[in-house]
C-alpha cells in the first residue's frame, strides 16, 4: 500500500458524493449544536420545555375551573404587552411563562441532584445488600436525573468538595506516623506537640480561608494542585512526571505497524469528536452515580509550555487543531486528520500516509543532521532550562513555526523502530523511549512499535491516568471484539457506507534550523537524558498464580490485600516500615482529581509485624490481615469522600504562603518523601466491555501502565487487577539508589503474595 503522491482534486469525486459530504457536514454541525443545547437544558430537555409551554397554552385557553387562576394571571400579563393581536400576545406570554416554569423546575432538579449526590452511605454498604435509605436514594436519583446525559451534563449538579475538619486532619496525620516512629518515640512526641500548637494557633485562621474558598471555587484544592505540584515542578518530565499506558499484553490485531498506528489513531479521533460534540457518555459508578468529567476537556490538542518559574497548559481550539504530528526516527511530519469537507480521514488513508512517512523518513534519514533529529530531547531537560532554550532559539522564524505546529497538534504519533519480546522492556521504552524520541510536553503521544504493539506516553498535569485509560480502553476493547483490519492486516473502512476521504494534502515534512549553540544545548540534553534512562530500573510481572477471585473468597478487598503484600515486601527487604502513598480519586466532587491514602495504618503495621514472624500462629495472622484490610478499605472510601488529609495539608500550606506566613510545621510534613508510591489502575470503565475472565481474551488483556519512582531511594508500584485470575505489577526504581532493586522487590512481592494466600489454604485444609 503506497501513498498517492498527489492528492486527488475535487473533480475526482462525483457531484453526488460532494453533495453528500456537504449535507453530512451540516448535519454534524446541527447535531453538535443540539447536544450542547441539551447539555445546557439538562436534566430537562426540549421535550420537557415543549410540555411546559404546551401546558401554559392549554391553561390559557382552557375553561376548567382549576386552571382559571392561571388563565387570569396570563391574561393580566398579556395586557402589558404592546403587541397587536390577542393570539400573538397569548402565544408570547405562554412561551415565556412556560420557559420560566421549565427553568425553575430544571434548577430545582439540579439542586435536588446536588443534595442527593452528597449522600455517601452507599459506599460503606454491601452493594448486594443496600439499606432501605440507599434504595430510596437510588430511586430518587434515577427519577431526577435526565434522560441520556451528555459528557458534561452532571457538572453543575456535582457537590463541591468539603474541607475536612482541622482537628481530624491533625489526628490522622499523627496516627499515620505512629508506625514510622515506633522506634523513635521522641520524634512522635515532637510531631504531636507541633500538630497541637498548629491546631490552636495558625491552623484555624488558615482553615477559615479554605472554607471561604470552598464556597466560591469549584474545588478548593484542584487548581492549586495543578499549579503548584505539577506546573511549578522543575524536574524533567520523563520518568519523574509522565506515565505510560500499554496495549494488549501478548496479542495484536495486526502486525503491520502503520496499520495499527492508523487504527488506534482513528479510534482516538472518534472519541475526540464525541467529546467535542458532547456525545461522549459520562462515566458513572454502578450506572447511577456520576463522576466529574472536567478533565476530558483538555485530553487532546493540549501542550505544556515551559516557563522559567512555572509552566502553562495551552489547549488549542478545534479550528486551530486539525492535524497530528508524526515522528519517525527524529523526522517530523504534519498530517491533516480531516479532509477538505471536515470529515475524519478514514483508517486506510491514515495508514497510507503513515506508510509514506515511514518510507520517506527512512530514505531521508542520513541527509538530516543528527542535531536536527534530536531536537525533541530538549523537552526532557529540566523545565527552567527548556524554557530558556525555547525562548532563545524557538521564538522566531522556522523554529517558531515548527514548534507551533507541534504544540497545536491534536496529538503526537511515533513510528518506532523497536519491538520487544518481554513486557518489562516494552513498558520501560514507553516511559522514556530512545533519547530524543518523544515530545514529552504533549498531552498524549501514541507510540507504534514495529511489531504492531502500541502504547501511550502521557503528560500528567492536565489529567490523571484513569481519564486517558478510559479513552484507550475503547480502542483496545474494540480491537478485541471486532476488527478494523482485513485478513492481510491492513486497515478497512469501518462503515460500509462511509464516504470516500477527500485528502487535503500529503504529509508535510517539518524542519528545524539548528545553530551551533543550539546543537550544544541538544548535546547537553542528550547526555542528561541518556543518564536518566540508564538509571531507570523497571520490571513488569504478570502474576497468574491467583487473582482477585481467590482474594475475594477470603472475604478481603483485593486492593487492600495487595497493599498489605507491598508493605510486607518492603519490610522484608529493609526491616523497617515505610510511608506509603496510594492514589485515590475524588471525582465524586466537582473538579475533583486525587487524594492520598496513607496505607500504612496501625492495623497494617501490626499485620506485617506478625506476618514476618514465623513463630506467630496463622490464625492470628489471618485475623490481623482481615482487620488491616477492613481498615484500609475504610480509609480508601474516606479519601474518595473528601476526608483524606494530604490535599487538606497541601491547601493549608498554600493558604499560609498566600498570607505571607512560612509555616515550618506544614513545610516539614509535606516534604517527607513517599518512599513507596503506589496506584491501582482502573479497568473496564466502559459498561459494554466483555468480561476479563473469558478465556478467549486471556492474551488480549491490557497490563495497564506505570510511572517512575517518586522518591530517589524508593519504588513506584502500579498494579492492575483484570478479572479473577491474574494481577499485573509494574515496579520502578533507580539503579543509582543504594538499597533498591526492582527485580528483587518483584521476587519478594511474589513470595509475599504466595505466603499470604497460604494463610487461607492452610486454614482450609
N, C-alpha and C positions, 0 to 999 in steps of 0.2 A: 504494500500500500504506500503510495507516494503522494506528496502534497502537490496540488496544482499550483505551479509557479505563478501563473497569472490568475487572479481571482476572477470569477465569472462576472459578466456585466449584467445590468438589469434586464437587458434584452434576452438573456439566456433563459429567463423564466417566462412562462405564458402570462398573458394578461389576467387570466382567471386565477392563477397562483398568486400573482402580485396583489390582486384584489382580496384574496383570502388572507394574505399577510396583513393587509391594512385593516380589514374587518376584525381579525384576531387581536391586533394591537389596540383597537378601540374598545373591544370587549374586555381586554385585560385591564385597561385603564379604568373602565366603568366598574369592574369587579373590585379593583383595589379601592376606589373611592367609596363604594358601598360597604366594604369591610371596615374601612376607617370610620365611616359614619355609624355603623352598627357598634363599633368599639366604643364610640363616644356615648351612644344611647344605652349601652348595656348597664344593668341587666334587663332593661327594657329593649324594645325592638320597634321597627317600623310597623309591624302588625299591632303591637300594643298602642302605638301612637294613633294609628288609624281607628282602633277600637275606641279610644277616649274621645277623639274628635267626633266619631260617629255617635257615641253616647250623648255628647253635648248637643249634637244636631237633633237626635231623637227627643231629648228633653225639651229643646226649643220649640219643636213643632208638635209636641205631644199634648193631649188633653187629660192625661192620667192625673188624678189628684195628688199622688205622692210626688210627682215631678213638677207640679205647678210652682212651688217656691223657686226652683232652679230656673224655670222658664221666665218667671217675672224678673229675676236678677239679670238674666241675659238680655231681656228686652230693655231694662233700665240702662244697661251699659250701652246697648246699641244706640240709644237716644243721643249719646255724646259723640258719636262718630259722624264727622262732617262729610258723609259719603251718600250720594243719592241712591235710592233703590233699597227697599226693605230686605229683599232677598240677599243682595250683596252684603249689606250690613250684618245680616244674620249669619251669613257664611263666614265672614271675617271674625265675628265675635265667637262663633262656635269653634273655629280653628284655633284662635288664640287661647281661649279658655281650655280647650282640650289639650293644647300643648302645655299650658300651665299645670293642669292636673297631672299630665304624663310626667313632667319634670319633677313635680313634687313627689309622686309615687316612686319614681326612679331613685331620687335622692334618699327617700325613706328606706328603700330596699338596700341601697348601698350602706347606709348607716347601720341597718339591721345586720347585714352581712359582716360588717366590720366588728360589731359586737359579738356576733356568733363565732367569728374566727379567733376571738380572744380565748375561747374555751379550749382547754388543753387536757382535760381529764382523760379524753380518749387515748392519749398517748401512753398513759400509765396503766391502761386496762388491757386485758387479754382481747385481741382483735376478734377472736371467735366467740367471746362471751362478753359483749359490751353491756354496760349498765343501762337501765331504763332511761336515765338522763341523757346518755350518749346517743341512744337510739332516737329519742325525740329531737335532740340537737341535729342529728344527721338528716332527719326528715325535713326540719325547718330549713337547713342549709340547702338541701336539694330543691325545695319549693321556691326559695327566694333567689336562687341562682338562675341566671338567664339561660336561654337555650343556645347551644353551640357558641360558647365564648371564644373570642379571638385571643391571640397571644398576650395582649396587654389588658384584657377586659377586667381582670381581678385587681389590677394595680391600685385603683382608688379605693378598693374595699379591704385591702390588707391592713392589719393593725400596725401601728408604729411600735418599734422595739422598745420595751421599757428599760429604764435604768435600774439595775439591781440595787437593793439596799446596801448602803455603805458598810454597815456592821457585818452583814452576811458575807460580803466580799472579803473583808479582813479576816473573818473566821475561817473561811475556806482557804485563803492564802496561807495562813499559818498551818492549817491542817495538811496542806499539800507538801510542806517541808518537814513534817514530823518524821516520815521515813528516811528522808535525805540526811537529816541532822540527828538521827537516833544515837550516833556515837559522838555527837558534838552538842551536848545539852546547853552549853553556854551560847552557841550561835542561835539556837532555837529560842532561848530566853530573850536574847537581844532582838530577834525578829518580832517576838510577841510584844515587847516593850515599844518598839518603833511603830508597830501597827496600831497599838493602843493610843500612842501620842498622836499619830496622824488622824485617827478616827475622831479624836476630841478637839483637834486644833484646826489644821488646814483642810482636812477632809470634808467637813460639812459645807464649807464655802464652795469648794470645787463641785461637790455633789449637787448643790443648788444650781450651779451653772449648767451642769449636764441635764438636769431635769428640765430647766427652761429651754435648753436646746432641743430636747426630745419632743417638746410641744410644737415647735415650728419646723424643724428639719424632718425630712422624710425618714432619716435614720441618724441617730445621734453619733454614730461612730464610723459608718462605712466610708464616707468621703474622706475623713481623716485617715482611715486605714489605707486607702488607695494613695493618698497624697504623701503621707509621712513614712509609711512602711515600704511601699513599692517605688513611687516616683522619686522620692528623695534618696533612695538607696543608691549608693555609688559603686557597688561591686559589679563586675561583669555579669551580663545576663546568662550566658551559657553555664550550666551546671548549678549556679547559685540561685537562679530565679526561674528560668524557663523550665518546662517539663515536656515529657514526650508521651505519646499515645500510640499503641501498636495496632496492627490489624489482626487477622486470624492467626492463631498460633502455628499451625502446621499445614495450612491449606491456602491456596489462592484460586480465584475463579478463572484466572488466565495467567500464563507465564510470560505473556508479552508485556514488556514494561510500558510502552506508550499507550497500549490499550487500557491497562489497569489505571494508569495516571488519568487518562481521559474519562474513564468510567467513574472513578471516585470523585474527580473534579466536577463532573456533570451532576452527580447526586448532591454534592455540597452546594452547587449553584442553584439547584432546585429548592433546597432548604432556604437559601438566602432569599430567593424570590418569595417563598411563603412567608418569611419573616417580614420582608418589606411590604408585602400586600396584607399582612396581618392575618393570613390564613393559617399560620402555624398553630397547632393545637397546644394550649398551655399545659404545663406539667402539673400533675396533681397526685396526692397521696391517696391510695385506695379509691381512685377515680372520683374523689369527693372534695378533698381538702387542697386548695390551690397553694402553689408556692410562687415566690416572686420571679418574674421573667425579665427584669430590667437589664440583666447582664447580656441578654441576647441582642440588644441594640447595637453593640459595638463588636460583634463577633467578626464581621467582615469589613474590609476597607478601612482598617484601623492600623495605625502605626504609633510606636512610642518614639517620640522625638527627643534626643538627648539635650540636656541643659547643663550648665556648669554647676548649678546647685540643685536643680530639680528638673525632672523630665516632664514632658507634656504628652498627653494622649490626643491624637488627632484622628477623628473619624470623618471620612470623606462621604459626601452625598452620593446617592446612586447615579446622578447625572455626571458627576466628576470621576466616577469609579466604574468603568465598564470594560476593564481589562485585567489580566493577570500578568505576572512576570515569571518567566521560566528560566531556570538556571541549569545549564549543562556544562560541567567542567569549568565553571567560572565565567562562561559566556552567557550574557543575559539577553532575553528576547521579550518584547511586548506582544501579547496575544489578546485580541479582542474576544470577549465572551458573548457578545450579541452581534447579530447580523445587521444589515442596513435597515431592517424593519423593526429592530428592537427585540427580536426573538433570540432565545438562547441558542448558541451554536450546538448542534447535535453531537452525540458522542463519536460517531465515525469521523466527522470533520475535525473534532478536537484531537482525535487520535492521529489523523493525517498531519495536523500541524505539529504535534509532538514529535512525530517521526521525522518530519522535515527539519525541525530544530536539532534533533539528535544527530542527523546526518550532516547538517551544516556546521554545527559546533565541532564535531569530530574532525571535519575537513579543515576548519579554520584554526583549530586549537594551537598549533605550533606558530601560527602567524601573529597571535596576540601575545603581548609581553606578559610575563608572569605577574608582575606587579598589578597590571590591569585586571587579570583574572582573580587576584586575591583581594580586591577592594572590599568584598563583604567581611573580611576578617576584622575590619575596623569596628564593626558592631559587637565584637566580642571583647573589646577593651573595657576598662572601667568607664563609667558614664561621663565623668568630667573630661577625661582625655578624648573620648569620642566627640563630645560636644565642641571642644576647642578645634579638633581636626575638621569637623563638619563645617564650622564657621569659617575656618581659614581656607579650605580647599573646595568646598561644595556650595558656595553662596552665589556663584555666578557662572555664566557660560554653559558649556556642555555638561559639566558635572552637576550643576543645579538642575538642569532639565532631566537628566537620567535619574537623579535622586528623587525628583518629584514623581516621575513615572513609577518608581518602585514603591514609594510611600503611599501613593494614591491607588495602588493596585488592590483589587479585591482580596488577593492572597498571593503568596509565592508558591511555585512548584519547582522542585528539584528533581531532575532526571539523573539519579545517582549512577555511579559506575560500579557500585558494590552489590554483593549479595552475601548472606551469612547463613551458615548451616545451623548455628546454635542460637537460642533465644537471647542469651546474655550479650553476645556480640551485636546482635541486631538492635537490642534495646540501648546499649551504650552508644552505638552510632547515631541512633535517633536523637539522643540527648545532646550530642555535640557535633556530629558529622566530621568530615575531614576538616583540617584547618582552612578557614576561609570559604567553606562551602555554604553555610546557612546565613541568611539575613535575619539576625535574632530580634530585630526591632518589630517585625511584622507580627500581627496578631495570630495568624495561622500560616504555617509553612507545610505544604504537603511534600513528603519525600517519597519518591517512587524508585524502588530498587530494581536491579537488572533482572531479577527472577520473578517479578510480578508482585512481590510484597510491597506494602506501603506503610507509612506511619506519619505522625504529625509532630512537629516541634512548635510549641505554643508559648507566646509571651504571656505573663501571668497577671499583670496589673489590672487589665480591663475586665477579666472574668476568671472564675475558678474552674478547675478541671472538669467537674461534673457537667458544666454547660457545654463545653466543647465535646465531651464524651457523648452527650445526648445527640448532638448533630451527627457525629461519625457513626453512631450506632444505627442510624437509619440506613447508611450505606452498607455497613457490614451485615446487617440483618437482611437487607435486600439481596446482597450477593449470595447469602446462604440459602435463601428460599426460592430465588428465581435467578435470572442472569441478564446482564447487559451485553453478553458476549456470544458469538456464534461458535460452532464446533471447532473452528480453527483458532479461536482465542481473540478474534478481532471484535471491536465494538459493533453493536447493532443499534438501529433507531428504536427506542423503547416503545413508541406507539406506532402501529402500522399506518395510521392516517396522518402522521406528523408531516408538516410542510417542509419542503426542502430548504436547507440553510442557504441564505444569500450572503456569503462572506464579504466583509468589507475590504480586507487586505490580507496579505500573508504576514506571518510573524515579522516583527521589526527588530533587528539587532540593536541593542543598546551599547553605547560606548562611553569610555571614560578618558579624561585627559590626566595622565599621571606624571607629575613633575618629579624631579629628583628628590625634593624634600618630602613630597607625599609618599614616594616609594620608601623612604627611610621610615616614615610613620608606619607603613604597612609591614615592613620588615620587623620592627619592634613589636607590633601587634601579633604578628605570626609567631614570634619567639615565645611570647607570654601565653598565647592560646595553645600552642603545642605543649608547653609545660603543664598547663591546666588539664588538658585532655589526657596526657600520660599519667597524671596524678589520680585520675578517677578510677575507682575500683567498684565495678557494678556487676552484680550477679542476679540472674532471674531463674527461679526454680518453679517447676510445675509439680506441685505436691498432689500426687494421685493416691496416696495411701488411704486417705479419707477426706471427706469434705464436710460441709455444714450439716448434711444428713445425719452423720454419726454424732456430731456435736449436739444437735437438737434432741437426739434420742437420750442424751444425758440431761436433758431439760436445762441446757445452758445456752446463753446467747453466743452465736458464732463469733461476733466481733469481740465480745468480752473474753472468750476463750483464747482467741488469737493474741489479744493484748497481754493476757497472763503468760502466754508462751513467750512473748517478746521480753517481758520482764524477767522471766526465768532464764532466758538465754543470755541476756546482758549480765545478770547476776552470776551465772555460771562462769562466764568469761572473765569478769572483772572482780567478782567478790563484793560488789557494792551496789546499792540501789541507784537509780538514775531518774533525773527529772525528765518526764516523758510528755511529748506533745501528740495529741491525736486531734485531727481536724474534724469538726462537726459543722453542719450547715445551719444558718439562721434564716433561711429563705421563707420561713413561715411568716416573716415580717417584711414590711415594705423596704426594698433596697437592702435586704439582709445578705450577708456573704458568709463568713465563717466565724466560728468560736473555737476555743481550745478546750479540750477535755484533758485535764491533768490526771492521766490514767493510773499513776502510781498512788493509789489510795492506801490507807492504813490496812484495809482488808486485803488488798493486793500484796502488800508487803508481808503480811502475816502468812498468806498462802505461799509465796515464793520461799520464805524462810523455812517453812515446813516441808515444802516440796523437794528442796535440795538437800534435806536432811534424811538420809536413808533409814535412820532409826525411828522416824515418826511413822505411825500407822497409816495405812492407805485410807481408812475410814475418816480419820481426822483431816487428811489432805483433801478428800472429796468434799467434806463439809466446808472447809476453808475456801476451796475453789468455788463452790456454789455461792458462798457469801460474797466473795470478791467479784464474781460475775454479776450478781444482783446489784451490788453497789456501783459497778461500772455502768451497767445499763441505765441506772437512775441518773448518774452523772451525765451520761450522754444525752439523755432526754432533757435534763435541766439545761444543758448547753443549747440544745435546739430551741428551747423555750425562752432564751434570752437571759438565763440565770447563771451563765458562766461568769468567770471573774477576769479573764485576761483582756478582753476588749474593754471591760469597765476600767481596769487598771490603766490601760493604754490611754483611754479617753480622759481619765483624771489627770494623767501626766501632760497630755496636750493642753488641757484646760489650764493647768498650772503654768505652763510656758506662756500661754496666751495672756495670763495675768502678770507675767514678769517674775514668777516665782520659780526658783530652781530647787525642786524637791528631791533631795538626795535619797530619801526612802523609796520613792517611786522609781527613780533612775536606777538604783541598785537592784530592785526587784525585777525590773523589766530587762536588765542587762544580763541576767543569769542565762547562760546558753541552754538550748534544748538539745541535749546530747543525743537523745533518741527521739527523732521526729517521725511520726507515723501517720498514715492515712489509709482508710479503706476506700476503694474505688467503687463507684456506683455501677450497676449493671441492670439490664432490662428496664430502662427508663421509658420505653415505648410499650404500650399495652398489647400490641399485636405481635410482639417478639415471641418466637417459639420457645418452648422450654429448654433450658440449658442441659437438662438431664437426658434428652433424647440422644441415643447412641449415634444417630446419623449426623449429629452436629458436634461430635466429640472433638474432631480436629479443626472445626470451624469456629471455636470459641476464641474470643479476644482475651489476651492475658492482661489487658488494661494498660497501664503506663506507670511512670515513676519520675523521680526527681533526685537531685543531688543532696548530699548531707547538709543540714542546716548549720551544725557546729563543725569546726575544722577537725575536732577529735571525736566526732560522733558518727551516727548512722542515719541514713534516710531510708525508711522502710514503707513501701506501699504494698497493698495486697488486694486481690480481687477474689471473691467467693462466687464463682458462676455455677449455680446448681448445687447438687448434693454430693458430688463425687470428687471434687478437686478444689485446690486453692492455689492461686498464683502469687508468688512472693517476689518483690523487687527490693534488693538491698544494695545501698550505695555507701561508700566511704572514701576517704582519701588515703592513697598509698603513703604519703609523706607523714601521716599522723602516726605517732607511736601508739601501739596497742589496738589498732583497728585492722580488721581483715574481713572483707565481705564474705569470702567463701567459708571461712571458719565460722562466722556468725550464722551463715545459712546452714552449715552442717550441724551446728549446735541447736539451731532452731528446729531442725528435723527431729533431733533426738528429744528435745523438749516436748514437741507435739506428740511424738510416739509415746513418751512416758506418761504424759497427761491422759492420753486415751487409754493407756494400760491401767490406769487407776480404776476405770469403769469396767474394763474387760475382766480384771481380777475380781472386782466386786460382783460381776455377774456369774463367775464360774463357781 
